[in-house]
Structure formats: structure tokens, C-alpha cells
Amino acid sequence: MNAPFARMNGLGNRILVVDMRGRGDHVSAQAAIALADSRETAFDQIMAIHDPRLGGTDQRIVILNADGSEAGACGNGTRCVVSALSAETDQKQFTFETAGGVISAKEIEGGMIAVDMGVPRFGWQDIPLSEPFQDTRHIELAVGPADDPIVHSPAVVSMGNPHAVFFVDEDVWSYQLEQFGPLVENHPIFPERANVSIAHVRDKTTIDLRTWERGVGLTEACGSAACAAAVSAVRRHRTGRHVTVNLPGGPLDLLWREDDHVIMTGATEWEWSGMLNPATGTFRRDQEAMDA
Ligand SMILES: N[C@H](CCC[C@H](N)C(=O)O)C(=O)O
């Protein structure tokens, strides 16, 4: 039986929201890879909406990367899920179970969606790292020649998924992230791999950010990386707790509240809808979308 899906994006982060409610199966890794390979459905994350299984949650979300691996968090995709669900009913506030923990999100004015991404974790076992680093604000890791590294000493944090953030002095576009991103993603210090970002702090309230996503590659936007950069900048005394993070696809508003929760607010966009086979990834677009 085919499942309805929508192609959406959160600041250019390409998301397929698949409605798996009322069924027992899953979107397979094979289907994910097939959909990622097809030009029309090429995506960064699949957000599969399943029936809830934990009390107090509205839905369970299974998040898949383009390589078929599972992710514990996806901020941009979570906003797309809220936008899709709130279009169905009058409900504006949701609580989701994800592999990375329970998160809540709500639609606010102007179609913007705010996601409570939960509490960042900084312990080396939480990220996880393969070696005990006590101070995860800077870990010993450098890319390039030892005497003149291209980037070095990233801050590391788990936002439900692992992140390494290199703070740089130059413009983020002057770095070949596509070259060293995969090396850092797969470095043995990260036993579960990592999402890799370069961050440039413009001023106390503004960060520019580019991300190489684990299991995906370069993306227009990565919401959990924006959270990772914002909390890391605070830990390094570079910014205040409320910042704008500029991603290639647009800005996100980030607030690290005093109760430790990280609130990420931004836009989403619906592109088109269709039906897909969750086992194989074959799909068809709705006729009206094709005629449009
Ligand atoms: N695009 C996502 C994150 C994807 C995470 C994924 N690449 C991983 O952790 O494996 C976001 O907006 O937060």
C-alpha cells in the first residue's frame, strides 16, 4: 500500500514528509536511497510520521538521511512535519518522539514554526567521542598540515545527533568544506560519525554557518547544526544566548533559554505531494501538482 508524502523544504534543506500513520511498516533504507537518487525526489532527510507509542506524544518521527542511515534529530524537517500536520487540523502544538529524544514544536504567527530542540549534551560519551575529552568546547582535531591547519579544535555537542563546529575567522565560503567535511565526518574520534560545520561569528548576535551533514553531504541548511553552533558560541563566550544563524538557505532564530532548552524558529515551504511505496521508493506525483 502506498503512503502519501509531501516534498517540502526548511530553508532549502530538502525534506520528504511521509505519512506512515495507521500502518506497521517503515520506509526502508533501500527506498530512501532510491528516492535520494531520483532527480525529482532528491532529499536530505525523510521525516516518516508514525503513530505515537509513548504516552504524552502526538506522533513518532523516524528520520532517515539520504544514505538510508537513521538520524536522531532534524530541526528543519521537524518544522516541515509541523507545517504538514497543522494544515490537516487546527492543532498548532505537537510533541514528537524521535530517536534522539522527545521534542515539542508549535506553529506561531506568520507560518513560522518554533521547535524546542531539547537540551544540548556536552559530555564526551554523549556525543559520542571515542576518547575522553573533558573540555568539549575545543577538542584536539585538526585538518591539513600540522603547522598550518585549515581548521582545528572544533567544539562538539549532541543535539540528539553528533555535531562538530569549527569556528573560523574568514568568510565561511572561503573554505573547501566539501573536501574536509567527509574526513571529519568519518574521523575515528566520532564512532557514530558527525555533522560538520564551519561557523563565523559576525557579532554578538549573528553567526554565519555552513554544514556538511552526516550521511548526506553539503546542505542548504541544517537546523540541528544551527543549534550546535549557537550553544557552542555561547560556551566560548563569543555571543549571547539569542542569535540569528545565517545558513546558505536563509536565517534561523536561535534562543538558548535559561532552562537549557534550545528553541529554533524559522520558515518552511511546501513544494508538491504524491504517493510512494515505502519498501521500494517508487513514487508518483499528484496529478494537480504535475499540471501546475
Ligand atoms: N538537516 C537536519 C539534520 C540532519 C542530521 C543528520 N545528517 C544526522 O545527524 O545524521 C537538521 O535540520 O537538523
The ligand as an SDF file (V2000), in Angstrom:
LIG
                    3D

 13 12  0  0  0  0  0  0  0  0999 V2000
   19.0840   18.5450    8.4020 N   0  0  0  0  0  0  0  0  0  0  0  0
   18.9230   18.2290    9.7720 C   0  0  0  0  0  0  0  0  0  0  0  0
   19.9340   17.4190   10.4200 C   0  0  0  0  0  0  0  0  0  0  0  0
   20.2220   16.1350    9.7810 C   0  0  0  0  0  0  0  0  0  0  0  0
   21.0650   15.3000   10.6420 C   0  0  0  0  0  0  0  0  0  0  0  0
   21.7250   14.2160   10.0020 C   0  0  0  0  0  0  0  0  0  0  0  0
   22.5510   14.4940    8.8620 N   0  0  0  0  0  0  0  0  0  0  0  0
   22.4100   13.3320   11.0200 C   0  0  0  0  0  0  0  0  0  0  0  0
   22.5910   13.7010   12.1810 O   0  0  0  0  0  0  0  0  0  0  0  0
   22.7630   12.2390   10.6170 O   0  0  0  0  0  0  0  0  0  0  0  0
   18.5110   19.4000   10.5890 C   0  0  0  0  0  0  0  0  0  0  0  0
   17.9220   20.3060   10.0460 O   0  0  0  0  0  0  0  0  0  0  0  0
   18.7210   19.4040   11.7910 O   0  0  0  0  0  0  0  0  0  0  0  0
  1  2  1  0
  2  3  1  0
  2 11  1  0
  3  4  1  0
  4  5  1  0
  5  6  1  0
  6  7  1  0
  6  8  1  0
  8  9  2  0
  8 10  1  0
 11 12  2  0
 11 13  1  0
M  END
$$$$
